[in-house]
């Protein structure tokens, strides 16, 4: 399970909820959560704020599949 998914499920929100709150499509958020794509810095900050995480490294450590 990715760190993003772990924090999102702890928070009790759906991928769609997070996507709406950060201003991206649900599919884009799914790519971030699966590690297929990385968000830009501003989007990463918005994700962290929505999920209540204060250390961006915590969300993406060991969560990369893209090259």
C-alpha positions in Angstrom: 0.0 0.0 0.0 1.4 3.4 -0.9 1.9 6.1 1.7 -0.6 8.3 0.0 -3.2 5.6 0.1 -2.4 4.8 3.7 -2.8 8.4 4.8 -5.9 8.9 2.7 -7.7 5.8 4.1 -6.8 6.8 7.6 -8.4 10.2 6.9 -11.5 8.4 5.6 -11.6 10.2 2.2 -11.9 8.8 -1.3 -9.5 9.4 -4.2 -12.2 11.6 -5.7 -12.5 13.7 -2.6 -8.8 14.4 -2.5 -8.7 15.1 -6.2 -11.5 17.7 -5.9 -9.8 19.4 -2.9 -6.4 19.7 -4.6 -7.8 20.7 -8.0 -6.9 17.8 -10.2 -8.8 15.0 -11.9 -9.4 11.8 -10.0 -7.3 9.9 -12.6 -4.4 12.3 -12.0 -4.6 11.6 -8.2 -4.7 7.9 -8.9 -1.5 8.2 -10.8 0.1 10.0 -7.9 -1.1 7.4 -5.4 0.1 4.5 -7.5 3.5 6.1 -8.0 3.1 6.2 -11.8 3.5 10.0 -11.8 4.7 12.6 -9.4 2.8 15.8 -8.7 4.4 19.2 -9.0 5.5 20.9 -5.8 2.4 23.0 -5.3 0.1 20.0 -5.8 2.2 17.9 -3.4 1.8 20.6 -0.8 -1.9 20.6 -1.3 -2.1 16.8 -1.0 -0.1 17.0 2.2 -2.4 19.7 3.6 -5.5 17.7 2.7 -4.1 14.5 4.3 -2.8 16.3 7.4 0.8 15.4 6.7 3.6 17.9 7.5 6.6 16.2 5.9 6.4 15.7 2.1 9.1 13.1 2.3 6.9 11.0 4.4 4.3 10.8 1.6 6.6 9.8 -1.2 9.4 7.8 0.5 9.7 4.4 -1.3 6.6 5.1 -3.4 8.1 5.4 -6.9 7.5 3.1 -9.9 8.1 5.7 -12.7 11.5 6.1 -14.1 
